[in-house]
Amino acid sequence: MPFRPSRPSAAPAVLVGLLLATGCTTVGGSSGDRAAPGRELSAAELRAAAVADVDLGPGYTVTLMTPGHGDTGTGAGREAADVPACQPLLDAVAPAASTGASPASPAPGSPYAETDLSVARAADPEGRVYGGLLGYRAGRAAARQAELEELFGPCASFTSAAPAPPAEKPGRKVAIRTRHRLNRQDTPTPEGADSAIGFTLTNESGTAVPAQRAVLVRVGATLAVFATSGAATGPAGAPDERIVRQQVAKLRAAQAGDARAGGAQSKEDQPKRRP
């Protein structure tokens, strides 16, 4: 599934996928606060609905990114969990390789469209937030989130392996093994969203313990992932709430048909529904 950033030195770009409990549960508003499920957005509409500098105000800089720009991915470069069921957690914080275009026939349950972005804040140069907007067929976004919720227990601790860096000599390449610790974080559901979950994924393989923190928010048929990376000497901070709130509002407006937020939907770019 999509949702992704890994390795502390790599940009935690968020793509397709997500999530021990600390005793906290997801906090949400009343059902009256939730808007009705919106329509599926085309690839172009999803990109147009990405939060921009003007939505956040002075001091914020948003950069749209090519999906799958991270250091993990499919084939030889992918970081793989030893327990296959935990792979969505790695995918949630480290994007898979991608051409940047939405596949014509995505695999069942996979997003049909994706937009990745990076948000920097002048007041907090180290607090960069990486985001991923993932468009799913009706009902699949909620199902994917439910599947990720079930991983908090089984994947509380797991290991993974990634290929050695390309710079290493062919005869000396040794796979990099990482021990991960998963912890759920109490995460309020933003106004306008349907639900939200949060977690941290910590690398406990060395003396330093770098961590990544992610928040997954569902807005209708779209999953929005926001992630930050902590320094080796400190924890990852929660994604900037302003970024999360503004992105949720823009997605909801686009799904409701607001042309200013979602853009015009061309015939060629409309999501093709399966029979």
Buried (B, 14 or more C-beta within 10 A) or exposed (E): BBBBBBBBEBBBBBBBBBBBEEEEEBEBEEEEEBBEBBBBBBBBBBBBBBBBEEBBEEEBEBEEBEBBBBBBBEEEBBBBBEBEEBBBBBBBBBBBBBEEEBEEEBEEEBBBBBBBBBBBBEEEEEBBBBBBBBBBBEEBBBEBBEBBBEBBEEBBBBBBBBBEEEEEEEEEEEEBEBBBBBBBBEBBBBEBBBBBBBBBBBBBBEEEBBBBBBBBBBBBBBBBBBBBBBEEEEBBBBBBEBBBBBBBBBBBBBBBEEEEBBBEBEEEBBBEEEE
